[in-house]
Amino acid sequence: MPGQNLDRNAARQWLKIQIDKEPPILKQIAALHKEAQLNAFKARNAKKKRSAQDRLSNTPVTVLLRKRADVNPMVLLAAGVATADHILELGASGLRARANIDANAAANWVNAARDVKRAQPGDDLPAPSPSDWCEEDVGLVRSLLILESAGLLRYAPHTQGLSYASDRARAVLKGTNWLRWKFKASASDDLAANVAELSEWISSGNGEANREQVESHLARHMALVEGLRDPNEVARLWGYKHEELLTLLREEVP
């Protein structure tokens, strides 16, 4: 069809211009949300490691291999090895030399300590009461509060309204690939309709009308992040948001 390529190329160029006009604040918000997701993932892993470490430190050798008649924890205690954590620090060879036991016994003790270290359900959950929190609990809850706030900001109706033009332009541009254009009979008409709809939306000013509200919401989010530097504020918000935060942890933090 004469002129089809020109029309398509001109439309694609116009769509790219609309994408380039995306307000920088939207990129900032998307980056904040991505950072919050990453920080929550890191905080969850830190909590898992802390839970395993606490379990190792609090597990005495006297409760390991209790059903085994061929090992004697008193031998380890006499050598100054008191916990599962200490066993793993020494390793099989170190434990063998320290407690003067054979290689088989040393391997059994190390395997038992590794069983204690193995991940268990709840390792990644903060303690229910802030009075029992460790540093990793505070960090995890703080990261979840920030992630929740960043998600609400990114997907708020006013943020979506401000981003509609660039988001829609991306979607329409994706539909103008050469194969679709060549083999779909209605491709030209569809593109014309989509461009007209988007042009009308931009001209209406409906998108830009959301900018002030988005800026205000971003300011509130940043104030929340600053306030969460205080562990007491983290604990206060946990008091009435813990169910929502635990749901967020399960559903959005891999």
N, C-alpha and C positions, 0 to 999 in steps of 0.2 A: 504494500500500500504506500503510495507516494507520501513522503513527509512523516511517515509513522516514526521512523528513527528520531527525527528532529523533535517531534512532540514528546517522545519518551525521554530523550536526553535532556530537553529543557525542563520537563517535569522533575526528573531526577535531580537536576541542578538546584531547582527551587526547593525541593525537599531537603537537600543537604544544607542549604542556607538556613532553613528553619531549625535543623538539628544544631547547627553551629551557634544559633542564637539562644540556645538553652541557657537560662540564668545560672551563673556560677554557683549560686547558693544551693541549687539542686545537686550539683556535683559534690559540694561540701557535705550535704546531708547524707548522700549515698556513701561517701567515704567514712563518715562518722558511724553509720550503721554497720558497715563492713568491719571497721575497727572494733566496734562493740562486740560483734559476733566472734572475732578472733580472740579478743581478751577474755570473753566468757569461756571459750574453749580452753584457753591456757589456764584459767582459774579453776576450771573443773578438773583438769589433769593434775594441777598442783594439789587440789584437795584429795584426789585419789591417792597420790603419793604420800601425802601426810597421814591419811588414814592407815595405809599399809605400814608406814614407819612407826606410828603410834602403837599399832597392834604388835609389831615385832618387839618394840621396847617394853611393852607391858606383858609380854608372854614369857613367864619363867620357864626355864628348862625342865622344871619338875612336872609340867603338864604336857610336855612333848613325849611321844613314844611311851605313854603310860601303860599301854597294853603289851609292850614288848618286855619279855622277861630277860632278854639277853643284853640289855643296856641298863646302865645305872646313872641317873642324873647327878648323883652325889659326887661322882668322879669329876664331872664338869664343874660343879660348884666348888669343889676342893681346888680346882685349877683356876678359879676366878671367873668362870664363864657362867653367867647367871640368866641371860635372856636369849631369845631367838635372834634378836638383833646382833648380839655379840657373836653368835655362831656364824652368821653370814659375813660379819666383818672379818672373821678369821679365815673362813673358807675351810674346805676339807683338810688340806695339808696343814694349815695353821692350827686347826683344832686338834688334829692328830698329834702334832708336836707339843702343843700346849697342855693337853690333857693326858698325853701318853696312852692313846688308844689306837686300835688298829684301823686300817683304811676302811674296812667295811662299816665299822661302828661310826667313824667320822662321816662317811657318806650318808648313813641313815639319819644322823643328827642334822646334817645340812639339808637333806630332802624334807625333813619334818619342818625345819625353819622356813623353807621355801613355800611349803603349804600354807604357813601362817601369812606369808607375804602375798600370796595369790589374791587377786581382786575378789571382793565379796560384795553382794548387794548392799547398797547404801554407802559405799566408800566415797561416792561423789556428791553426797548430800550434806548440807550444813547441819550442825547440831541444832535440834529444835529450839533450844533456849540460848539466847545470846550470852548468858552467863557462862556457858560451857564452850564458847567459841575460841578457836585458835586463830592465828593470823590468816590462815588459808580460808577459814569460814568467812571472815570479814571480806576477804578479797573476792570470794565467789559470790556472795550476796551483793556486794557492790557492783560487780560486773553484770549481774542479772538485772539489777535496777537500771543500770545505764543502757543495757540492751533493750529492755522494755521501753524505756523512754525514747531511744533512738528509733525503734520500730514504729512507735506511735507517731513520731514526727515524720518519718519517711512516707508512711502510708496514710497520713491524715488527708481528709478530703481537700483541704486547701493546698496541700503539697501536690496532690495528684492533679488538682486543677491547674496549678502553675506549670506542671510538667506535661500537661496534655498535648500541647502543640508539638514539642520535640518527640514525645513518646509516639504520638500518632504518625508523625513524619517518618520515624524509623520503621514503623509497621508498614506503612504504605510503600516506602522505598524498598523494603524487603520483597514486596509483591511485584516489583518491576524487573525482576531478574529476567535475563534474555529468554530462557526456556519457557517461563510462564507467559511472557509477552508473545512469543512465537506461536505457542500451541493453544493458548486459551483465547477463544474467539471474542470474549467480552472484555479482554484485558484493557483495551484502549478506553472503552466506556467506563469501566470500573475505575481506572486511574483518573479520568476526568472528573468523575463524581467525587472521588476521595479528595482530590486536590481542591475542588470547589468547596466541599464541606469544611476542610481544614482552613482554607483561606477565609471563609466566612467566620469561623471560630476565632481566628487570630484578629480579624478586623473588629470583632465585637468587643474585644478587650476583656472578655470573661476570664481569660487565663491570668493576665497581669493584675486583675482585681484581687487576686489571692496573695500577691507578693508581700504586702504589709503583714498579713496574718501569719504567713510562713516565717518571716523575719522575727516576729514576736514569739512564735513557737520555738524557733531555734534558740532565741535568747533564754527562754525558760529552761530548755534542755541543758544549755551550758551552765546555767545557775544551779541546776540539780546536780550536775557532775561535780561542780566545785563544792557544793554542800556535802557531797558524799565522801569528801576527804576525811570527814569526822566520823569515826566508827560508831559514835552514839547515834548519829543520824541514820546510819546504815541499819543499826539495831532497831531504831524506832520504826522505820518503814517496813522492816521485816515483820514487825509485830502484827500488822494488819494486811500485808500483801504476800505473806509466805505461800499461800496456796497458789496464787497466780504465778509467783516466781518459780515454784517447783514445777508447775505445768510448763512454763517457758523453758526450764532446764531440760525437761523430758522431750519436748517437741522441737526445739530450735537449736539446741547445743549438741552436736554429734559426739 
